[in-house]
Amino acid sequence: MRDTFNEINITPLTDIFLVLLIIMMVIAPLLDQQGISLTVPENVEQSQVKNDPQILSVYVTHNDKYIINNEEISPDTLGTVLSKEIKNYPDGLLIHADGTSTHGAVVKLMDKARYAGVKAISLDQI
């Protein structure tokens, strides 16, 4: 004759819950550290705000040509022209890229601009 089980052993179940509790206790502090650290600008008086930003506009055409100040610039001289022009535009560079221009042409312009010392680059699709 077989002995019947009258009670359930909950020790393995308790072990599993304790392990899960420990894992949650270790992970919970890490979840609070998400996000981006941003610095919020202070209030600036209106007299300190520039009304006319000085931004150099560069156009990238559909056939990957560069236009600065209504002049077409060859890719070979792009770096030197940017170095000369950016001195007059301290607020950065705005790239107007044609929707059909290649990604490589825009990236090349961004690389040349960074090498020329441009601190801020914005991108606009025309």
C-alpha distance (Angstrom), angle and dihedral (degrees) to the residues before:
residue distance angle dihedral
M1 . . .
R2 3.86 . .
D3 3.75 124.7 .
T4 3.76 112.6 -125.0
F5 3.78 125.0 -132.9
N6 3.74 109.8 -116.9
E7 3.79 98.9 170.8
I8 3.80 135.4 47.8
N9 3.78 120.3 -130.6
I10 3.82 106.9 -130.5
T11 3.81 97.1 176.4
P12 3.85 95.0 100.5
L13 3.81 90.0 47.3
T14 3.81 90.8 51.0
D15 3.81 90.6 49.7
I16 3.80 91.2 53.2
F17 3.80 92.5 49.7
L18 3.80 91.8 48.8
V19 3.81 91.5 51.3
L20 3.83 90.5 49.2
L21 3.80 90.4 48.5
I22 3.81 91.5 52.2
I23 3.81 91.3 48.4
M24 3.81 91.4 51.0
M25 3.80 91.5 48.0
V26 3.81 90.6 53.6
I27 3.82 95.5 44.9
A28 3.84 98.4 42.6
P29 3.85 96.6 74.4
L30 3.80 90.2 49.7
L31 3.81 92.1 57.3
D32 3.82 91.8 62.4
Q33 3.81 92.4 60.5
Q34 3.81 96.8 67.2
G35 3.76 122.4 115.2
I36 3.74 140.9 59.3
S37 3.75 123.1 -69.6
L38 3.80 106.7 -125.8
T39 3.74 130.5 179.7
V40 3.76 113.4 -140.8
P41 3.80 114.8 -140.1
E42 3.76 117.9 -119.1
N43 3.79 122.4 -119.1
V44 3.76 109.2 -78.6
E45 3.76 123.0 -156.4
Q46 3.78 116.9 -118.8
S47 3.80 91.4 -116.5
Q48 3.81 89.5 62.6
V49 3.79 95.4 50.9
K50 3.79 116.3 95.5
N51 3.77 110.9 -131.3
D52 3.78 95.0 -164.9
P53 3.80 113.2 47.8
Q54 3.76 114.8 -153.8
I55 3.79 104.5 -134.3
L56 3.79 126.2 159.7
S57 3.81 112.3 -132.1
V58 3.79 118.7 -148.9
Y59 3.79 121.6 -175.8
V60 3.80 123.4 -151.0
T61 3.80 108.8 -160.5
H62 3.80 129.4 -150.0
N63 3.82 91.1 -95.4
D64 3.85 92.1 50.0
K65 3.80 97.1 -102.4
Y66 3.81 120.1 147.1
I67 3.81 120.7 -132.7
I68 3.82 121.8 -167.5
N69 3.83 120.1 173.9
N70 3.83 90.7 -9.5
E71 3.81 91.2 -56.6
E72 3.77 124.3 114.5
I73 3.81 111.1 -124.6
S74 3.78 122.8 -158.0
P75 3.81 117.3 -128.1
D76 3.82 89.9 -117.8
T77 3.82 94.5 59.7
L78 3.81 96.0 35.5
G79 3.82 94.5 100.8
T80 3.80 95.4 50.8
V81 3.80 93.5 45.0
L82 3.81 90.8 50.0
S83 3.81 90.8 49.2
K84 3.81 91.0 53.8
E85 3.81 96.8 41.7
I86 3.80 99.4 44.2
K87 3.82 90.7 65.2
N88 3.81 88.0 71.2
Y89 3.83 93.3 47.1
P90 3.82 110.2 55.0
D91 3.83 95.3 168.5
G92 3.79 95.4 69.0
L93 3.76 143.3 -108.9
L94 3.80 132.7 -51.6
I95 3.79 115.9 -159.1
H96 3.81 115.5 -155.7
A97 3.80 103.8 -163.2
D98 3.78 122.9 -170.4
G99 3.79 112.8 -124.6
T100 3.79 90.9 -117.7
S101 3.82 97.7 45.5
T102 3.77 115.5 113.6
H103 3.76 124.1 -101.7
G104 3.79 90.0 -126.9
A105 3.81 93.0 59.5
V106 3.81 91.9 52.7
V107 3.80 93.0 45.7
K108 3.81 90.4 48.8
L109 3.81 89.4 53.2
M110 3.81 91.1 48.6
D111 3.81 91.4 49.6
K112 3.81 92.4 49.4
A113 3.81 90.2 47.5
R114 3.80 92.8 51.7
Y115 3.80 90.0 48.2
A116 3.83 89.1 49.9
G117 3.80 89.7 56.2
V118 3.79 102.7 -100.0
K119 3.80 109.7 159.6
A120 3.84 100.5 -171.7
I121 3.80 126.3 38.8
S122 3.80 125.7 -178.4
L123 3.78 126.9 -173.4
D124 3.80 128.0 -146.2
Q125 3.78 128.0 178.8
I126 3.78 117.6 -140.7
